[in-house]
């Protein structure tokens, strides 16, 4: 039997909620209408300025690096140089169009979100909530747009040149050769892949779109009644309710994305045929790709057990914060120990110092690995006693890519059974990238093993760890986060210098 009091409570809540939602939504739209022109100007012109301004540099420097690198053979170099204008032009178009869309969307969505967020604040007075409803999402939205432009500039400049420097520095590797005689077979696989995969994957999409429509509505209504999922947070309730109405549009967009992806599935057959040097395997992939797409959509729609699609986890933000806090703590420790100094921090600003950008993260990862081994952890024991294992790690391709090489490096270190002097030597080698002059200057008690094979094993692990950290440094928001780390280390350095100055003054007085 339904509780009449509870029913009346929910009815009153619904009647009260509707006008409040309309007022707050209108207020957010008004704020968006006022400040969106500023946001649009900052994001659109800022990002477009970065794209257009760096376009000649990207084109010329990419051609130069391809020409100078020893990673490709002459035939592949010629092909890549001829094809360079295509991705550069596409990057320009995507950057310009994406900047315009981002400027419009961010300018209107954030004020609305911040308005509802102000209402849902806990532990504050009603007067504060009302004031925040009018102030949040105004100039803070403009500053957020500046942050977006900065991240985009870091990615377009620092990450790009980091990749190109890695291309120039590749030595001692066997050049990648262009298999000229396999190109006709690859083209054949691509054509057949498109002819087969596009119609069949389109049929799969059309068959499963109604399932996505009704299952999505069912799940959203279930979450609405039980205040779960997107309806759990008060700030998300209006947008989750709007999602119920707009869900058919989402399904149509998902279907279009599936149809478009079928073209790339088919073209990927050429890549498989080239990599495996086998037309047969390319043709087999055409059939396998349809099965892969079907299984993936089944997992996404929960039609059968298992899922390979990423899911949001708050643990992933926690891991990212822990990583940069560890780098900050490590940097301060190394500063106090005299392993790094202000010259290293200053040269990092000009992207000319790998000790700060890669050495300190590698040192932090190494500390985590060795601490986890000594504590007997099955995974990784991070700072604040946060343990990351294969059971609680966030799902997704990115974390698969990160977790597996970390686990391999940890197991390699575990099998070596390092003594203390070897551990300290590995710390020093990872920090300085094998720079013998810097390694000899910092006497931390670490010495290389006498066995040349064991020494090569240690240095090989260190180089793989440095390559892992180099890849992390190229992520879009990495440099902005790491800039905050460097600022904290610089403040620590200045406090140390002020302390020495005060001590010198006291000595002079005495």
Secondary structure by P-SEA (a helix, b strand, c coil): cccaaaaaaaaaaaaaaaaaaaaaaaaaaaaaaacaaaaaaaaaaaaaaaaaaaaaaaaaaaaaaaaacccccaaaaaaaaaaaaaaaaaaaaaaaaaaaaaaaaaacaaaaaaaaaaaacccccaaaaaaaaacccaaaaaaaaaaaaaaaaaaacaaaaaaaaaaaaccccccccccccaaaaaaaaaaaaaacaaaaaaaaaaaaaaaaaaaaaaaaaaaaaacccccccccaaaaaaaaaaaaaaaaaaaaaaaaaaaaaaaaaaaaaaaaaccaaaaaaaaaaaaaaaaaaaaaaacccccccbbbbbaaaaaaaaaaaaaaaaaaaaaaaaccccaaaaaaaaaccccccccaaaaaaaaaaaaaaaaacccccccccccccccccccccaaaaacaaaaaaaaaaaaaacccaaaaaaaaaaaaaccaaaaaaaccccccccccaaaaaaaaaaaaaaaaaaaaaaaccaaaaaaaaaaaaaaaaaaaaaaaaaaaaaaaaac
